Amino acid sequence: YVTDKTNPNLQLEGYFIYKHDNPIDTEVTDIPDPWPGYWSKKAEIFTLGGALSGPIGQSEHWKFRSEGAVQFGKKQTQQMGTQMRDMQAFGTVNRIEYHFNDAKKNVLRGTFEYLSGDDPDNSKNTAFDPLWGEWPQWSELYIYTYLLETMIGETTNLFRLNVGHSTQLTEKITMDTDYNLLWADENTEKNRPHQGVIEFSNSGKFRGHLATWWLKYQITKNLRGHFNVEYFMPGNYYRGESSDNALWTRVNLEYTF
């Protein structure tokens, strides 16, 4: 990973990542064989990417970050069992922010994210692999829906448009509100049953609407908490029980020693 900050108004980043994955070794564990496909997959992935970030022009208010990466290698998929397929994938995430630079540190943001999906008519695996990014980067709720497609947290096959707002209500309380429109790049799972039930439509690609809200409170130097609410309204990408609305809430306290 290389970062160049010689230009004070533009940060350049470039990286190359190699990831080798092996399935769980069932011979040395109590896990039954065959292991569940959503626990691990065999893969050898090469990722080449870069990013640009900084203020827009000489502005003290506008900032941006744009990142893109290509992937190649080999990987197993749920659709092909233990067979390895050649990879050819692309991903990009682009954010623009307006900082009010006021007492409450108000920020407006917009994000466009694209992660290529696996084209069922292509012999190659064209789904972008998030590598070590299998954590709730922008939603605590939505990562669990990917259990039906890849693995929990393996977010891919995605178009995402986001608008959001952050503010510091008091010295110790911050609030983040976001709205996301979600689409699938490919309808990879059409007509494919999951535990005997078809969960995806034949042609729809609109994943749905997702709203998220966070209230974070730094109670003391060592104690902090947050209240998180998310609501998801599925679109025509899903069918049957998968098309039900979903609500997520959590109250969390953390004490740091």
C-alpha positions in Angstrom: 0.0 0.0 0.0 1.5 3.4 -1.1 0.2 6.8 0.0 1.4 10.0 -1.6 0.7 13.3 0.2 3.2 15.6 -1.6 0.3 17.6 -3.0 -1.4 19.2 0.1 -4.8 19.3 -1.7 -4.8 15.8 -3.1 -3.9 12.4 -1.5 -3.0 9.6 -3.9 -3.2 5.9 -2.8 -2.3 2.7 -4.6 -2.4 -0.9 -3.5 -2.0 -4.5 -4.4 -3.7 -7.2 -2.3 -3.2 -11.0 -2.5 -5.7 -13.1 -0.6 -5.5 -16.9 -0.3 -8.6 -18.6 1.2 -9.0 -22.3 2.2 -12.2 -24.0 3.4 -12.5 -25.1 7.0 -10.4 -28.3 7.6 -13.2 -30.7 8.8 -10.6 -33.4 9.5 -9.3 -31.6 12.6 -12.6 -30.1 13.9 -16.0 -31.4 15.0 -17.6 -29.7 12.1 -19.5 -32.2 9.9 -18.3 -32.7 6.3 -19.3 -31.2 3.9 -18.9 -27.9 5.7 -21.6 -25.3 5.1 -20.9 -23.3 2.0 -21.5 -20.0 3.8 -18.6 -20.5 6.2 -15.7 -20.4 3.9 -14.7 -20.8 0.2 -11.5 -21.7 -1.5 -10.1 -18.7 -3.4 -6.9 -17.1 -4.7 -7.7 -13.4 -5.4 -5.5 -10.6 -6.7 -6.8 -7.1 -6.2 -5.2 -3.9 -7.8 -6.7 -0.6 -6.8 -6.2 3.1 -6.0 -7.9 6.1 -4.6 -7.9 9.9 -4.8 -9.2 12.2 -1.9 -9.0 15.8 -0.8 -10.9 19.1 -1.0 -12.5 20.1 -4.2 -10.5 23.0 -5.6 -9.5 25.4 -2.8 -12.9 24.9 -1.0 -13.0 24.7 2.8 -16.4 23.0 2.6 -16.3 20.5 -0.2 -14.4 17.2 0.1 -14.3 14.0 -2.0 -12.9 10.5 -2.0 -13.0 8.2 -5.1 -11.7 4.6 -5.0 -11.7 1.8 -7.6 -10.2 -1.7 -7.8 -10.1 -4.6 -10.3 -9.8 -8.3 -9.3 -8.7 -11.5 -10.9 -7.8 -15.0 -9.8 -9.9 -18.1 -9.0 -12.7 -18.7 -6.5 -15.4 -21.3 -5.5 -19.0 -20.2 -5.6 -22.1 -21.7 -4.1 -23.6 -22.2 -7.5 -20.6 -24.4 -8.7 -19.9 -26.4 -5.6 -16.2 -27.2 -5.2 -15.3 -26.1 -8.7 -12.9 -23.1 -9.0 -13.8 -20.4 -11.5 -11.7 -17.7 -13.0 -12.4 -14.3 -11.6 -12.9 -10.9 -13.4 -14.5 -8.3 -11.2 -14.6 -4.5 -10.5 -15.6 -2.3 -7.6 -15.7 1.4 -6.9 -17.0 3.7 -4.1 -17.2 7.5 -4.5 -18.2 10.0 -1.8 -18.7 13.7 -1.8 -19.2 15.8 1.4 -20.2 19.3 2.3 -18.8 20.4 5.6 -20.7 23.4 7.1 -17.7 24.1 9.4 -20.2 25.3 12.1 -20.4 24.8 15.8 -22.4 21.5 15.4 -20.0 20.1 12.8 -22.9 19.5 10.3 -21.9 17.4 7.2 -24.0 16.4 4.2 -22.8 13.5 2.1 -23.6 11.6 -1.1 -22.2 8.2 -2.0 -22.2 6.0 -5.2 -20.9 2.4 -4.8 -20.7 -0.3 -7.4 -19.6 -3.9 -6.8 -19.9 -6.1 -9.9 -22.2 -9.2 -9.7 -21.8 -12.7 -11.0 -23.3 -12.8 -14.5 -25.0 -16.2 -14.8 -24.3 -16.2 -18.6 -20.6 -15.8 -18.1 -18.3 -18.7 -17.5 -16.1 -16.5 -15.3 -17.0 -15.4 -11.7 -17.6 -11.7 -12.2 -18.7 -10.9 -8.6 -16.5 -8.5 -6.7 -15.1 -10.0 -3.4 -14.9 -7.5 -0.5 -11.9 -9.4 0.9 -11.5 -8.4 4.6 -14.4 -5.9 4.2 -17.0 -8.4 5.5 -18.3 -6.1 8.2 -21.2 -3.7 8.5 -19.6 -0.7 6.7 -22.9 1.1 6.1 -25.6 -1.2 7.5 -25.8 -3.5 10.6 -29.0 -5.1 9.1 -28.3 -5.6 5.5 -25.2 -7.8 5.8 -27.4 -10.7 7.0 -29.4 -10.7 3.7 -26.3 -11.9 1.9 -26.6 -15.3 3.5 -29.0 -16.2 0.7 -26.4 -15.1 -2.0 -22.8 -15.4 -0.8 -22.0 -15.3 2.9 -23.0 -13.1 5.8 -21.2 -9.8 5.2 -19.8 -10.7 1.8 -21.5 -7.7 0.2 -21.3 -7.7 -3.6 -23.5 -7.5 -6.7 -24.5 -4.0 -5.7 -25.4 -0.5 -7.0 -25.8 1.8 -4.0 -26.9 5.5 -4.0 -26.7 7.2 -0.5 -27.5 10.5 1.0 -26.7 11.2 4.6 -26.2 13.8 7.3 -24.1 14.0 10.4 -24.2 16.5 13.3 -22.9 16.9 16.8 -25.9 17.7 18.9 -23.9 18.5 22.0 -20.3 18.1 23.0 -20.9 14.4 23.8 -23.8 13.4 21.5 -23.6 12.9 17.7 -26.3 11.8 15.2 -26.0 10.1 11.8 -28.9 9.7 9.4 -28.6 7.9 6.0 -30.9 6.8 3.2 -29.8 4.2 0.7 -31.3 3.1 -2.7 -30.0 -0.4 -3.5 -29.9 -2.4 -6.8 -28.3 -5.7 -7.9 -25.9 -5.6 -10.8 -26.9 -9.1 -11.9 -29.9 -11.4 -11.1 -27.6 -14.3 -10.3 -29.9 -16.2 -8.0 -33.0 -16.3 -10.2 -34.9 -19.6 -10.2 -32.3 -21.0 -7.7 -34.0 -22.5 -4.6 -32.6 -21.9 -1.1 -33.5 -24.8 1.2 -36.2 -25.7 -1.3 -37.7 -22.1 -1.6 -37.1 -19.6 -4.4 -36.3 -16.3 -2.7 -35.4 -14.2 -5.8 -37.4 -12.9 -8.7 -36.7 -13.9 -12.3 -35.9 -10.4 -13.6 -36.1 -7.8 -10.9 -32.9 -6.0 -9.8 -34.1 -3.4 -7.3 -33.0 -4.5 -3.9 -35.0 -1.8 -2.0 -34.9 1.1 0.3 -32.7 1.2 3.5 -32.8 4.0 6.2 -30.3 4.0 9.0 -30.1 6.2 12.1 -27.4 6.4 14.9 -27.3 8.4 18.1 -23.9 8.1 19.8 -23.2 9.4 23.4 -19.7 9.7 24.9 -21.0 9.4 28.5 -17.7 9.6 30.3 -14.0 9.2 29.2 -14.3 5.4 29.5 -18.1 4.9 28.9 -19.9 5.3 25.7 -23.1 4.1 24.2 -25.3 4.3 21.0 -28.8 3.7 19.8 -29.1 2.3 16.3 -32.3 1.9 14.2 -32.5 0.6 10.6 -35.5 -0.1 8.4 -35.4 -2.0 5.1 -38.1 -2.2 2.5 -37.3 -4.9 -0.2 -37.8 -4.3 -3.9 -38.6 -6.6 -6.8 -35.2 -8.4 -6.6 -36.8 -10.5 -3.8 -39.9 -12.7 -3.7 -41.8 -14.7 -1.1 -40.7 -14.4 2.5 -37.6 -12.6 1.5 -39.8 -9.6 0.4 -40.9 -8.8 4.0 -39.9 -5.5 5.5 -37.2 -5.7 8.2 -36.5 -3.6 11.3 -33.3 -3.6 13.3 -32.7 -1.8 16.6 -29.9 -1.9 19.2 -29.0 -0.2 22.4 -25.3 -0.6 23.2 -23.0 0.3 26.1 -19.2 0.0 26.0 -16.7 0.5 28.9 -13.1 0.9 27.8 -10.4 0.2 30.4 
